[in-house]
Amino acid sequence: GRTGSTTPSRKMVRSTQPRSMLLAAAVAQLASQSECALAGAHAPLALSQGRLGVGRAAMAMATEEIATPGRFTKTERMRSRYGGAAFQPEEGWTDAALNSGFSYEELSASVGEMLSFERGDTCDGVVLGFEPNGALVDIGVKSSAYVTLTESAIEKPSRPEEVFELGGSYTFQIISREDENGQLMLSRRRILYDEAWGAAAEILAEDKSVEATVVAVNRGGAMMSVNGLRAFLPGSHYLPGQTPPEELVGSKLSVKLLDVDRDNNRLVVSHRKALVDQTIKNMSVGSVLEGVVTAVKPYGAFIDVGGMSGLLHISQISCDHISNVESVLPLGKAIKCMVISQDKGKGRVALSTKTLEAEPGDMLKNQDKVFAEAEATAAKYQERLQAERKAREEAAQDVIFGLESVFSESGESKPAENAELPFES
């Protein structure tokens, strides 16, 4: 279609009509052939019903001719691009045809009310499926929501299957607006984080012990994990005279909470306090405990027994006289001692090694023998105490019986109330 050119273009050589018009003509021809075949196959039905099928729509094709072959006007170009098969009822667009089918009100009623969430809202959702970096969750909106591995738990898991079950229902928090696909981002971690701090406050108020995992060890103590929260264990609250070793990483310890400060994200725990409470519960007068000398004073020594400190007074070290406590019990020495009294309310314990001496002065002469035979000596000591207690009870019973017999005899010789006394005249 170029003017002034002797050689026709390839497009003009092939056809004087555009490809879209040829395609439209071919489609129209196929539709006509299909109608003929359908009419022949269903001729009895068409004759009986007076038309070619019930509810069949005619397909109208735009077959307008091109005013100037090889050239398009704007209207012709738009028609060639977007024109094509158009649905049209056999009876035309009547009022009955326009009003048939679903209305917008019926469509809205069939779909139901769609939920809407804002950032910060909480919702319940069902896990639909797992992906390498998260999980898909149905929360009742038009698109499934998504929770990443980082937001799946307080401590990031390696796979979503570790914290979620397929089909399980969980509570989430909305942490984003809808993206271009209408998808919301969820967080399970923030819900668990709030619950963990609330549980920590309750444990502190009730003074309970809780199990914690050692995450790392440093010069000042150890980092712990308490229900997913990071906590600090000071070295002085591990064991008396000891700091947490590197081998402790990964192990579990029983701890008590010392400080819970959510605003400053601070959680301090004590392993020593948990051991003290457990030791006091299991301790009884007369039991033999192993301990370590942690301090020496002029009046005695302080012994660490099961995480708590007990006093071994100088008078309870040996039956023989002691002038220098440190010469008998040096700092850091491991010993065995007996509980002779305790105050569970104040956490005080009185200890004795004198009661473990088979012979008076053994603590000064042969301490190894005292500690080796501590349990046997303590058992004999308890038997001796029981015998002495029984003897005292029997002596008390004898005194009571003697007094009763004296009163009974005096009652029998007592004169009658109206009898005359011998010295009366």
C-alpha positions in Angstrom: 0.0 0.0 0.0 2.9 2.4 -0.5 2.4 5.1 -3.1 5.1 5.7 -5.8 6.6 2.2 -5.3 7.0 -0.1 -8.3 7.5 -3.2 -6.2 4.5 -4.2 -4.1 5.1 -4.9 -0.4 5.1 -8.4 1.0 1.9 -7.6 2.9 0.1 -6.5 -0.2 1.3 -9.5 -2.1 -0.1 -11.9 0.5 -3.5 -10.3 0.9 -5.3 -7.1 0.5 -7.1 -7.7 3.8 -5.7 -7.7 7.3 -5.1 -11.0 9.1 -7.7 -10.2 11.7 -10.4 -9.9 9.1 -9.4 -13.2 7.5 -9.6 -14.9 10.9 -13.0 -13.4 11.6 -14.3 -14.6 8.3 -12.9 -18.1 8.9 -14.5 -18.2 12.4 -17.9 -17.1 10.9 -17.7 -19.8 8.2 -17.0 -22.5 10.9 -19.9 -21.3 13.0 -22.2 -21.5 10.0 -21.1 -25.0 9.2 -21.6 -26.0 12.9 -25.1 -24.6 12.9 -25.9 -26.5 9.8 -24.6 -29.8 11.3 -26.4 -29.1 14.6 -29.6 -28.4 12.7 -29.3 -31.7 10.7 -28.6 -33.7 13.8 -31.4 -32.3 15.8 -33.9 -31.7 13.1 -36.8 -33.6 14.8 -36.2 -31.7 18.1 -35.9 -28.4 16.2 -39.2 -29.1 14.3 -41.0 -30.0 17.5 -39.7 -27.1 19.5 -39.7 -24.6 16.6 -36.1 -23.5 17.2 -32.5 -24.9 17.2 -32.2 -26.0 20.9 -33.4 -24.4 24.1 -31.6 -21.4 25.3 -29.0 -21.4 22.4 -27.4 -18.0 21.8 -26.4 -16.7 18.4 -22.8 -15.5 17.9 -22.7 -12.4 15.9 -19.4 -11.6 14.1 -18.3 -8.2 13.0 -17.7 -8.6 9.3 -17.8 -5.0 8.1 -15.8 -4.3 5.1 -12.6 -2.2 5.0 -13.2 1.2 3.3 -9.7 1.3 1.8 -7.9 -2.1 1.5 -4.5 -2.0 3.1 -5.3 1.0 5.3 -7.2 1.2 8.6 -9.0 4.0 10.1 -8.9 4.4 13.9 -12.3 2.8 14.3 -11.5 -0.1 11.9 -8.2 -0.8 13.8 -10.0 -0.9 17.2 -12.7 -3.2 15.6 -10.1 -5.5 14.2 -8.3 -5.8 17.5 -11.1 -6.1 19.9 -14.1 -7.1 17.8 -15.1 -10.7 17.7 -17.6 -13.1 19.1 -20.3 -11.3 21.0 -23.0 -13.1 23.0 -26.5 -12.2 22.1 -29.7 -14.0 23.2 -31.9 -15.4 20.4 -34.8 -13.2 21.5 -32.4 -10.2 21.8 -31.7 -8.1 24.9 -35.2 -7.9 26.3 -36.1 -6.9 29.9 -36.6 -10.6 30.8 -33.1 -11.4 29.5 -31.6 -8.4 31.4 -33.3 -9.3 34.7 -32.6 -13.1 34.6 -29.8 -14.7 36.6 -28.0 -13.4 39.8 -28.4 -9.9 40.9 -25.6 -8.1 42.8 -27.6 -8.4 46.0 -28.0 -12.1 45.5 -24.3 -12.5 44.7 -23.3 -10.6 47.8 -25.6 -12.6 50.0 -24.2 -15.9 48.6 -20.6 -14.9 49.2 -21.3 -13.7 52.8 -19.6 -11.1 54.8 -15.8 -10.8 54.3 -13.7 -10.2 57.4 -11.4 -7.2 57.5 -8.3 -6.8 59.7 -6.0 -3.9 60.5 -2.3 -4.0 61.6 -2.1 -5.0 65.3 -5.3 -7.0 65.3 -5.4 -10.6 66.6 -7.2 -13.4 64.9 -7.5 -17.2 64.8 -6.3 -19.1 61.8 -6.0 -22.6 60.5 -2.7 -23.8 58.9 -3.3 -24.7 55.3 0.1 -25.7 54.1 3.9 -25.4 54.6 6.5 -23.7 52.5 10.3 -23.7 53.0 10.3 -20.3 54.7 6.9 -20.2 56.4 3.3 -21.4 56.4 0.0 -20.4 54.7 -2.8 -19.7 57.1 -6.6 -19.3 56.5 -7.9 -16.4 58.6 -11.3 -16.0 56.8 -10.3 -13.3 54.3 -10.2 -13.5 50.5 -6.5 -14.6 50.4 -4.6 -16.9 52.6 -2.3 -15.1 55.0 1.4 -16.0 55.5 3.6 -16.4 58.6 7.4 -16.6 58.2 9.8 -18.8 60.1 11.1 -15.8 62.1 7.5 -14.9 63.2 6.5 -18.6 63.9 8.0 -18.8 67.4 10.0 -16.9 70.0 13.1 -18.9 68.9 13.2 -19.3 65.1 12.7 -22.9 64.1 14.4 -24.5 61.1 11.1 -25.7 59.6 7.5 -24.7 60.1 6.5 -28.3 60.9 8.4 -28.0 64.2 5.9 -25.4 65.6 2.7 -25.9 63.6 0.5 -28.8 62.7 -1.3 -29.1 59.4 -4.9 -28.2 60.0 -4.2 -26.9 63.5 -5.8 -23.7 64.8 -3.6 -20.9 66.4 -3.9 -17.3 67.4 -1.9 -14.8 65.3 -1.3 -11.1 65.2 -1.6 -9.0 62.0 1.7 -7.3 61.3 1.2 -5.8 57.8 -1.3 -4.4 55.4 -2.5 -6.2 52.4 0.0 -6.4 49.5 -0.9 -6.2 45.8 -2.3 -9.8 46.0 -4.4 -9.1 49.1 -2.2 -11.2 51.4 -1.6 -10.3 55.0 1.5 -11.1 57.1 1.0 -12.8 60.5 3.1 -13.3 63.6 2.8 -16.1 66.2 6.0 -15.0 67.9 4.5 -11.8 69.3 1.6 -13.7 70.9 4.0 -16.2 72.5 6.3 -13.3 73.6 3.5 -11.6 75.6 2.4 -14.9 77.1 5.9 -15.8 78.2 6.4 -12.5 80.0 3.0 -12.9 81.8 4.0 -16.4 82.9 7.4 -15.1 84.2 5.6 -12.5 86.3 3.4 -15.2 87.8 6.3 -17.5 88.6 8.1 -14.6 90.4 5.0 -13.8 92.4 4.5 -17.4 93.4 8.2 -18.0 94.1 8.3 -21.2 92.0 11.2 -23.0 90.4 11.4 -23.3 86.6 13.6 -25.3 84.2 15.9 -23.2 82.0 18.4 -24.1 79.3 22.0 -22.8 79.3 22.6 -21.0 76.0 26.0 -19.5 76.5 28.7 -18.9 79.2 30.7 -15.8 79.8 33.0 -14.4 82.5 30.1 -12.9 84.4 27.8 -15.9 84.4 25.6 -17.6 81.9 22.8 -16.8 79.4 19.7 -18.9 79.9 16.5 -19.5 78.0 13.4 -19.5 80.2 10.2 -20.4 78.2 11.9 -18.8 75.1 13.0 -15.6 76.9 16.6 -14.7 77.4 17.7 -14.6 81.0 21.0 -13.9 82.8 22.4 -16.2 85.5 25.1 -14.3 87.6 28.1 -16.3 88.5 27.5 -15.8 92.2 24.1 -17.4 91.8 25.3 -20.6 90.2 27.1 -22.5 93.0 29.0 -21.0 96.0 32.6 -20.5 95.0 32.0 -21.7 91.4 31.2 -20.1 88.0 29.3 -21.9 85.2 31.8 -23.9 83.1 31.7 -24.1 79.2 30.6 -27.7 79.4 27.3 -26.5 80.9 26.1 -25.1 77.5 23.0 -27.0 76.3 22.2 -28.5 79.7 19.1 -27.7 81.8 19.1 -26.2 85.3 16.4 -25.6 87.8 16.3 -21.8 88.6 14.3 -19.2 90.4 13.5 -15.8 89.1 15.1 -12.8 90.9 14.0 -9.9 88.6 11.4 -9.6 85.9 11.4 -6.3 84.0 9.6 -6.4 80.7 10.0 -2.7 79.9 13.8 -3.0 80.0 13.8 -6.6 78.7 15.6 -7.9 81.7 15.2 -11.3 83.3 17.6 -12.4 86.1 17.6 -16.0 87.5 19.3 -17.9 90.3 20.3 -21.6 90.3 21.6 -21.4 93.8 18.3 -20.2 95.3 16.4 -23.1 93.6 18.9 -25.6 95.1 18.5 -24.1 98.5 14.7 -24.4 98.5 15.0 -28.0 97.3 17.6 -28.8 99.9 15.5 -27.3 102.7 12.5 -29.4 101.7 14.5 -32.6 101.7 16.5 -31.8 104.8 15.7 -33.2 108.3 17.5 -33.1 111.6 19.9 -35.9 111.9 20.7 -36.3 108.2 24.3 -36.4 107.0 25.2 -33.9 104.2 28.3 -33.3 102.1 29.6 -29.7 102.0 32.4 -27.4 101.3 34.0 -24.8 103.6 33.2 -21.4 102.1 34.2 -19.1 105.0 36.1 -19.4 108.2 35.4 -17.1 111.2 36.7 -17.1 114.8 33.5 -18.5 116.1 33.2 -21.3 113.4 32.9 -22.1 109.7 30.3 -21.6 107.1 29.6 -24.8 105.0 27.9 -24.9 101.7 25.4 -27.8 101.7 23.4 -28.3 98.5 23.6 -24.6 97.5 22.8 -23.2 101.0 25.1 -22.0 103.7 25.0 -23.6 107.2 27.0 -22.7 110.3 29.3 -25.2 111.9 30.0 -23.6 115.3 33.4 -24.0 117.0 31.8 -25.9 119.8 30.3 -28.4 117.4 33.5 -29.2 115.5 35.0 -31.6 118.0 34.7 -32.8 121.6 38.2 -31.6 122.3 39.0 -27.9 122.6 39.8 -26.0 119.4 41.7 -22.7 119.5 42.1 -22.1 115.7 39.2 -23.1 113.4 41.2 -22.6 110.2 43.8 -25.1 111.3 41.1 -27.8 111.5 38.8 -26.7 108.6 40.7 -24.8 105.9 38.9 -22.8 103.2 37.6 -25.0 100.4 37.9 -28.3 102.3 35.2 -30.9 101.5 33.6 -32.4 104.6 30.6 -34.3 105.9 28.4 -32.9 108.7 25.2 -33.6 110.5 22.1 -31.3 110.7 21.3 -30.7 114.3 18.7 -27.9 113.8 17.1 -25.9 111.0 14.8 -23.0 110.5 13.1 -23.5 107.1 11.4 -20.1 107.3 14.6 -18.2 107.6 16.7 -20.7 105.7 19.1 -21.3 108.6 20.9 -24.6 109.3 23.1 -25.6 112.3 25.6 -28.3 111.6 27.9 -30.5 113.6 30.9 -32.8 113.1 31.3 -33.6 116.8 28.3 -36.0 116.6 30.2 -37.9 113.9 33.2 -38.7 116.1 33.4 -42.3 117.1 35.9 -41.3 119.8 36.3 -37.8 121.2 38.9 -35.8 119.4 38.8 -37.8 116.1 38.2 -34.5 114.1 41.7 -33.4 115.3 43.4 -36.7 115.0 41.9 -38.5 111.9 39.3 -36.6 109.9 39.4 -39.1 107.0 38.1 -41.8 109.4 35.4 -39.5 110.7 34.1 -38.7 107.2 34.4 -42.3 105.9 32.3 -43.6 108.9 30.0 -40.6 109.0 26.8 -42.4 108.0 27.4 -45.4 110.4 28.4 -43.1 113.3 25.3 -41.0 112.6 23.1 -44.1 112.7 24.6 -45.1 116.1 24.1 -41.5 117.3 20.5 -41.6 116.3 20.0 -45.0 118.1 21.7 -43.5 121.2 19.4 -40.5 121.0 16.4 -42.8 120.7 17.5 -44.9 123.7 18.0 -41.8 125.8 14.7 -40.4 124.7 13.0 -43.7 125.6 14.7 -43.8 129.0 13.6 -40.2 129.7 10.0 -41.1 128.8 10.1 -44.2 131.0 11.6 -42.1 133.9 8.8 -39.6 133.4 6.2 -42.3 133.5 7.7 -43.7 136.7 7.5 -40.3 138.3 3.9 -39.9 137.3 3.0 -43.4 138.6 4.8 -42.7 141.9 2.9 -39.4 142.3 -0.4 -41.2 141.6 0.3 -43.9 144.2 1.2 -41.3 146.8 -2.0 -39.4 146.2 -4.1 -42.6 146.2 -2.6 -43.7 149.6 -3.2 -40.4 151.1 -6.7 -40.5 149.9 -7.4 -43.8 151.6 -6.1 -42.7 155.0 -7.9 -39.4 154.9 -10.5 -39.2 157.8 -14.1 -38.8 157.2 -15.5 -35.4 156.9 -17.5 -35.6 160.2 -15.0 -37.6 162.2 -13.3 -36.1 165.2 -9.6 -35.4 165.0 -7.5 -37.2 167.7 -6.0 -34.1 169.1 -9.4 -32.3 169.4 -11.0 -32.1 172.9 
